[in-house]
Amino acid sequence: MEAVPEDWQRAVAVVAHPDDLEYGLAGVVARWTAQGKTVAYVLGTNGEAGIDGMAPEQCGPLREEEERRGAAIVGVTEVEFLGHPDGAVEHSMALRKDLCAAYRRHRPDVVITMNFGLTWGEGGSVNHLDHRIVGLAAIDACRDASNRWLYPELGDPWQGIGAAYVGSMDPPTHYVDVAGTLAQGIASLEEHRAYIDGLGSNFDPATFLTDFARSGGTAVGCEYAVLLRRYQV
């Protein structure tokens, strides 16, 4: 695997729910914002159906606030919620249009998203449908944003996206060394306290993310790393 090239300036990170980026990718984002890069978050849903025992009208605003706090820790100030229904996202033209609009607004050089495969690794548990739909739409929308004949009402096309990087997608092709920003990534996940408490388990963000990054580092020969799959777009 190669290190992710860092000769670019702007990125958009696209995921389905508040907390998705914090399960590993936030440490990557922290490294890049520390270099002076701009990263914007675009979330497909507000996460309103994510906590059992908490009504959606209460849960959604709470999770939005947790996401904004977590994003700020890793240097992200622009956080957008597209408002598609949590747990019922459809791979629709409406979703692609929303992402196309975001890309044309933010004009990223790279896009970051998460695993859109059926499972987490070969033989692993089934991946959430929202993850699969939003992740794949994030890739498709890269081409949509570049086509001036699609959604001309959204403004000029943006043809500057060179690659998309997908976390937890096998097989990985690239890595990011996060030894210097792992602590920020952990702190970012810890801001999602209501969600973590809602899981009803003894989940520890520090243990989970440290083990996750150590495993990645072992694969590429450094202490801590996050592995990504690159798609040329």
N, C-alpha and C positions, 0 to 999 in steps of 0.2 A: 504494500500500500504506500501511496505517496501522501505527503502533507498537503492539505488544501491550500492552493495558491491564495495569497493574501494581497494581490496587486489590484484591488478593487476598492470601492468606496461605500456603496450603498447596498443594503440587503432588505428583503422583506421575508419575515418568518410567518408561515401560514400553518395553522393547526385547527382542530375542531373545537377544543374546549379550554377554558382556563385550567391551568396546571399541566397541560400536555407538554409544553416547552420546558417546563421545569424538571421533568424527569430525564435530564441529561443534557439537553441542548442549551439550557441557560448558561452553563459554564462556558460553552463555545461563544455565545453571544457576548458574555462579559469580556472575553479575550479580545473580541473584535471591536467593541465599543472603546476599550482601553487604548486601542490603536488609533482612535479618532474616526472610526467608521460609524456610519449611521445605520441602525437596524430598527425597522418598524415591525410591530406585531399586528397580524390580522387574524382574528379568530372567527370561525364559522358560526359558532353559537355563543350564548351567554352562560352556558353550563347550568341552566335552570333546572334540569332534571337529574342532576348529578349527586344529590345527597338524599338518601332514603330517610324519610321522617321529617324533611323540611320542604315546605310547599314551594313550588316554582317561583311564585311572586316574591318570596323572601329570599330564596336561594340564588336566583339570577343576579340581583344587584350585589349581594354579598360576594359572590364569586368574581364578579367584575372588579370589585374593589381589591380583592386578594390578588388578582392578576396584575392590576396596575401597581400595587406595592411591590410585588415580586419582580415586575419588569424594571421598576426604578432602581432596584438593587444592582441590576446588571447593566445599567446605563441606557435603558430604553424609555423614551418619553412618549412615543406615539403608539398607542394601543387602540385598535379598532375592533368593534364587535359587529359582525354582519347580521346577527339576529335570526339566523336560520334555526329551526326547532331542534333543541337538544334531544338526541336519541332518534330523530326522524329526518335527518338531513338527506336530501335527494340529490343525486348527480344530475343536476338540471342545468338548462341554459341560464336560469336565474342565478345559480351559484357561480357559474363560470363568468357571467357578466359582472357580478359583484367583485370577483377577484381580478378580472380584467381592469375594472375601474381603479382598484387599489394599485395595481402595477403601473397604470398610466399616471396616477397621482404621485407615487413614490419614486418611480423611475429606477428600480433596482438594477444592479449589475448581476446579482445572484439571488436566488430564491432558496429558502430553507423550509423543509417540511418533514413529516414523520412517516413512518412505515405505513404504506397503503396495501400491504400484502394481506392475505387471508389470515395468517397466523403470525405470532411472535417467534420467528425462527422455525426451522424445520421441526415439525411435530409439536410445536408449542401451542399455547392456548389461542383461541380464536380472537383475532383483532376486532376491536369495536367497529361497527359499520360506519359510524361517523368519521373515524380515523381514515378508513379506507376510501370513503367518498371524497372527503376534503383533501387528503393527500394527493389523490390522483387528479382532482380538479385543479389543484395548485400547479401541477405540471402542465395540464392542458391549457390553462389560462396564460401560460408564458407565450404560447403561440397566438392565442386569441389577442393578447395585448399588442402583438406586433403587426396584426392584420388591419390595415386602415379601413377595410370594407366591413369589418365586424364592429358593431356598436360605434359608429362615427359620432354619435351624440355624446360619447364619453371623452371626446378630445382627441388630440393627435396620437397616433400609434406610438408605442414604446418598443423599440427593437434592440434594446441594449442588454437584455438578459442573456448571459453567456452560458450559465449552467444552473442546475438545481441540485441541491444536496439533501439527501434524505436520511434521517436518523433511524437506527435500528432496522435497517433494510439489508437483507442478505442477498448476495455477498457484498460486504463493504469494499470500497475501492480507495478511500481516502481517510485521513484522520486529522484531528486537531489536538494538539498538546494543550491540556487544561490544567497542568500542575499549578500554574500561577493564579487560576481563577476558580478552582474547585470550591473554595470556601464561599465565594459569592453565589455559585450555583446552588449550594446547599441552603444558604440563607434565603435565596429566591424561592425555593420549594417550601421552606418552612413558613413563608407568608401564607401558604394555603392551609392554614390551621383548621378552619371549619371543615374543609373537604377531607383532610387527613383524619380528623376526629370522627367524621361521618363514616369512615371506612370501618370503624369499630375494631381495629386491630392494633397491634403494638408496632406499627410501621415507624421506622426511624429514618428520616431523610438523610442524615449524615452517613449512616451505615450503608444504606442503599446506593447512594450516589458515589461514595468512595469505592465500594466494591465494583460498581459499574465501570467507573473510570479506570480502576486498577486493571480490570480485565482487558479493557481496550488498550491500555498502556503495555501490558504484557504482549499483546498481539503485534505491536509495532516497535517495541524496544525502548519505551520511555516509562516514566512513573505513572502518569495518568493521561488518558486520552479518550476522546469520543470518536467512534468510527462512523463514517458516512458513506453512502453510495452516491456517486456523481452521475447525473444525467445531462448530457449535452443537449441544449435546446436552441 
